Every structure is written in C-alpha cells, then in structure tokens.
C-alpha cells in the first residue's frame, strides 16, 4: 500500500484534507514507553499554521485522539492509533477545480491513478494536511529516542536564496537543538530569519510563493545501526522524507558538493578521541557510511519547491473535456511551506532512526 511504511516499525497514514478526519496507525512501538502528551502537542503545534502571514489561514487544532496502544500513560506495544479531526475546511473553494489540473499539483496524476474517483478537495490524500499524522508518529518516536540520549533537530537553512548559518556537523549540542525547537521561526541566525520572513511576505503580496531548504541533524546516534544496499539508514530516511509533499531533493553530509572534491578532501580521517571513541576529524560523510551509522552526527538537507497553489491566473487543461482553460486558484494556502515543514522533516528522521535502533543491542 502506498500510504503504509513497512519495516521494523510499520505505520499507515489515512484520510483526506477535507474529509472528517485524518490519522495514523503505528505498529511495533516498544511497550512501556512513557509519553508526555504536553510535549507531543508542542511538537504538533510547530507544524500548525502560524499567526503571521507566512502560512495558510486555515486553523486546525490538530488534537490527536489516541484510539489504541496507550494506557495509563504508557505505550502498550499493540498498534498505536490516533485520529485528528478536520474542523476548518472550506470545500467550496475547490468547487471549480474538480476537473482542472492545478499546475504543480497531483490533480491530474491522481485522477489517472484512481480513475477519477479520488477526493480532490484541498489536494485530498495528496495534501500537506497529511503531515499532521506523520508529525504525531514522529513526536512519539522522538520521545522514545530522547530517553536514550538521541536528539534530532532541524532549521530553515534557506528561503529563496537567503541562507541561514549551518549546523556544526561535529559539535552541535542537545541545547542547540532544543533552542531551535522553541523558536517561532526556526533559524540559527535571527537576523537572517527576519529577512526570510520579509521575502515570504513579498511573494504573498505578489500572489506568488517561494521554496527553500531545511537542514536536519541527529546527534548521539550510536555507531553500527543500519544495513548495506537496500535497507540502509539513508534509504529509510529518504523514503520517509519523500513522503512529505513538496520535497524535491535530499542530500547527506557534503551531498552534491562532494562531487566537486578530491578524495583527499572528501575523506574523513579517523582517530581515537580523549574518551576512547573512534570518531572522524571532519564529517563530509554525514554520519553514515555504507548505509550504517558511524557515530558522528547524521546531517542532511531537504529541498522544498515553492507552494504550487498561487493566486495568479495560470494556464491549464480541463482533463474531462480535453480542452485548455485559465485557472484562478481560491482558498487559503501557504506562500511558503518550509517553516511548517521543519517538524515534518524531524518526524521523518525520528521514525527512521527509531526503526533501526530497534535492532540495536539492549535498546
């Protein structure tokens, strides 16, 4: 099934943007894990629309109702299922779009795949709304990992050519990650964040949108988790990252810049540090070698395209009548999805790391 990820952890995401509810069912969550619901809601709130003009004006409480797998404050080990009600839909905004292919959206490809029976309102099952259940699953995974000292965080690395400072690929700390998660607009440099906010507002006023890049880091992941070839740590992260709508690119460590280096520049030399641990002096490999964690911080960057829903008139087709049309999109849309996607990236990496950590001795 396309909306089910099946590995050591299995989870399914279900629902449509304008249906009565969306949700997630997670299997093989370790039993006896305490979940802090206030902390979980704080994670979910980071994905919710902002009060400023950088995001959609759709307002959803995103209050997950846990239906199973959680009792007396702890996970039971049975499937953990949560429902999230949809309460602020404006379905009338999509009444003129039932057979019009919105540029940059999955309307046309979805209609082909599901023979025209898919719910296209608000993007249906293809909507970014489906990242709310992903964030629930990722928040659960994150709390389990943090009890083992593993912390995963992300920030807005770039918006429309405006670049933030980067994570230190060797020395980023738990406090660095926590402080970023508490920011309304998560950039390392607040001054650069303000420039990004202004650029997003400029795009909105011009009836346009912008994209950007999110950088993510995982610290204290022990060496030796993952597998080679098709079940590597990078593979799992990539599968989950590309489940986030609008993702168009992913790189680990030095990524595409490694193609510009010599081997002598790109190789990370090993040494034994003062604590008797094997580490590397640099971290161009991004904490993963051969699909297996090296013990260095895991670093990755995720590219997001500009929001395809823009208010400008656009040329398209009515695929039911096979004729050309002019389209004006109504509704409430993010001029930039990147700020709300930061916890989504963290959630995907949380799930992937926990998935492989379940095979780690004495987890």
JOURQUI-V328249 format. One record per backbone hydrogen bond with DSSP energy under -0.5 kcal/mol. NH is the residue of the N-H (numbers start at 1). CO is the residue of the C=O. Records with the same first field share a line. If there is no record, write none. Layout:
NH=CO  CO
This chain:
4=1
5=11
6=4
7=5  9
10=27
11=5
12=25
13=3
14=23
16=21
17=124
18=121
19=16
22=84
23=14
24=82
25=12
26=80
27=10
32=75
33=30
34=32
35=73
37=35
40=36
41=37
42=38
43=39
44=40
45=41
46=42  43
47=43  44
48=44
55=52
60=58
64=62
65=83
66=64
67=65  81
68=81
71=74
74=71
75=33
76=69
77=69
80=26
81=68  79
82=24
83=65
84=22
85=63
86=20
87=85
93=90
94=91
95=92
97=94
100=97
101=317
102=100
105=102
110=106
111=107
112=108
113=109
114=110
115=112
116=111
117=114
120=118
123=120
124=121
126=123
127=124
130=127
131=128
132=129
134=130
135=131
136=132
137=133
138=134
139=135
140=136
141=137
142=138
143=139
144=140
145=141
146=142
147=143
148=145
149=146
150=145
151=149  219
153=217
155=215
156=186
157=155  213
158=213
159=162
160=211
162=159
163=161
164=157
169=167
172=168
177=173
178=174
179=175
180=176
181=177
182=178
183=180
186=184
187=185
190=188
193=189
194=190
195=191
196=192
197=193
198=194
199=195
200=196
201=197
202=198
203=199
204=200
205=201
206=202
207=204
208=203
210=335
212=304
213=158
214=302
215=155
216=300
217=153
218=298
219=151
222=220
224=293
225=222
227=291
231=228
232=229
233=291
236=232
237=233
238=234
239=235
240=236
241=237
242=238
243=240
244=241
245=243
247=244
248=303
249=303
251=301
253=299
254=284
255=252
257=254
258=255
259=256
260=257
261=258
265=262
266=262
267=263
269=267
271=279
273=271  277
276=273
279=271  277
281=269
286=283
288=285
289=292
292=289
293=225
294=287
295=287
298=218
299=286  297
300=216
301=251
302=214
303=249
304=212
305=246
307=210
310=308
312=207
314=327
316=325
318=323
319=99  317
320=99
321=318
322=318
323=318
325=316
327=314
329=310
330=93
333=331
336=54
341=337  338
342=338  339
345=341
346=342
347=343
348=344
349=345
350=346
351=347
352=348
353=349
354=350
355=351
356=352
357=353
358=354
359=356
360=357
363=360
